[in-house]
Amino acid sequence: MRSTERNSPPEPSVSMVGRVTAILGAFTAEDTTLGVSEIARRTGLAKSSTSRIVSELVTHQFLERNGSGVRLGLKVFELGETAARPRDLRKLALASMSDLRHAVNLTVHLAVLERGEVVYIEILPARGTPRLPSRVGGRMPAHATGLGKALLAYADPHLVDELLSGELRRLGPNTVTDPARLHRELARVRTSGVAYEREESGAGIACAAACIRSVSGEPVAAISAAGWMDDVDVRRVGPAVLTAAQAITRQVERRPTLRL
């Protein structure tokens, strides 16, 4: 055995599916092209294993070469287009989302809660203003977003306690990382129906969000109007966001078989 192999740290015991998932998950909206060494660093996999799996993924079009690195390939895009994301909910919400964007001229998001994170399933960008960094399919920690707080306010208390007992990462200048303060904020959301965010998910970003609920009162999704701090008065747009969420909620209640 060569000395470099003998002195290399043991690779974590991860299934092949787990390794492939980790490699594909290493890419972000900001880092669309990565080298093998950087992928290995981000995933914790051995560079030799990473290189071998990357080559296989390129062969099958899940990755493609881009200069000295690789990026997500056509096959990933195709799967994303056919994935069973909440299409019914998205279609049902689009009219209200469009009305909200027209009323406030801000970027309108629709998101669901999954494993302590919000996942964006639709975004209608504001017209004539710089784009926000959010993207469809993107994820953000729920505690650091207005959407997340709107969803957590009506989520199972045990789930909320479990989430808030873990690490609450700071993403922006005003991210709330104190569990007690977050619990108080969620109580206010339940009272007013609207969650507000000011530079919690990132510098310069503000939003108002409200929860979309099922007929049993469970959180289904959340909608928000977001923009740059200089362009948005969240208290002013809050009522419009709540009205949109209530309109979508009424449609959800009329569709008990809605695929979520």
Secondary structure, 3 states (H helix, E strand, C coil): CCHHHHHCCCCCCCCHHHHHHHHHCCCCCCCCEECHHHHHHHHCCCHHHHHHHHHHHHHCCCEEEECCEEEECHHHHHHHHHCCCCHHHHHHHHHHHHHHHHHHCCEEEEEEEECCEEEEEEEECCCCCCCCCCCCCCEEEHHHCHHHHHHHCCCCHHHHHHHHCCCCCCCCCCCCCCHHHHHHHHHHHHHHCCEEEECCCCCCEEEEEEEEECCCCCEEEEEEEEEEHHHCCHHHHHHHHHHHHHHHHHHHHCCCCCCC
